[in-house]
Amino acid sequence: ISAFGGIWGIEAKEAVFNAWDPEKPKDYDNFNPFERNLDGAMSDENGCFPGESRGYKVPNRPDASWAIMQEEAKKMDEIKKDPKYGLSGKPGCYSLKWQEKLGAPP
């Protein structure tokens, strides 16, 4: 996320989502940043989930305000129209065992 000033905001997440290939196995670079785990948590910039995945890092989050949140909600409405948005059961989607064959996160 260095291209986004190290901030794990909507722009960085949208770039990761656009690059995500659900037909390839989920890894630290190939994941849906809008997907939630079974506890409803969102991932960090490596696709790791708090309290569940090895190597979870608390992300640097962007500033927030009512106006920013309203703009992000509009962006999310557009992102949700993408057929990839609600996918499940694909190799690139969340599962409890997604890290089994991976080393430590970067």
N, C-alpha and C positions, 0 to 999 in steps of 0.2 A: 504493500500500500504506500510505498514511498512516493509514487506519483501523485498521491493525495495528501502529502504533508504528514504521513504517518497517522492520519485520522481515519478511523473506521466508521465513516458516515455513509449516507445514502449514495453518494457518487461512487465511492470505492466499492460498495456492495453491488451497485448496478453493473460496474465493470466486471466484477467477479462473476456475477450472474450471467452476463452476456457471453462470457468466455466458457462458462460451464457446459460440459458435454455429459448429459445424463446417461449416455450409453457407455461411457468409460467409467471404470471404478472410481469411487470417491477417494480423494487423497487431499493433501494439504494445499494443493493448487486448483483442484477440480471439485467444487462443491457448490451447493445452492446456499448463499448466505442468508436467504429469507426463510429457509427451512428451520423448523423447531424440533427439538428432541422430545422424548416422551414426557418430560417435565414442563414443556412449553418454553424452554430457554432457547435463546439464539446463540449462534456460534461466534467465536472470535475470528480474526483474519486468517486463521489456518484451518477453519472448519471444526475446531475443537469446542466442546461444550463444557460449561462449568460443572464441576463435581462429577463428571462422567468420563471425559476424554483425557488421555495423557497429554500433558503439555499445554493445558488451557492457559491463555494469557489474557488478563483483563485488558480489553482494547481501549485505545485513546478515542474517546467519543467526541463528536463535534459539539459546539455550543447549541443550546436548545432555547427556543422561545415559542410562544403561541404562533407567531407568524411563520417561523421556520417549520414548525410541525404541520401547519396547514399546507405549506408548499410540498413537504415530504409526502403528505397524505395524497395529494394530487399525483405525484410521481408514482406512488405505490399503486394507485388505481390503474395507471398505464402499464406498470410492470405486471400486474395481476392478469392482464389481458394476454400475456405471452403464454402459449400452450405449455411451456416448460414449468411454469410457476407452481402448479399444484401436483406435479408428478410424484409418484411413489412407486416403489418396487423395482426401480431401475438400478443398475450397478452404481451410478453416481449419486444415488439418494441415500439418505440417512438409514443406518441400521446400527444396532448396538455393537456389531463386530467390525465396523468399518476400518478400525486401526489395526486389526490383527496382523496384517502382513506388512505394516509400515514401521519404519524406524521412528525415532523421536522427531517431533515437529521442529521446524527450523527456528 
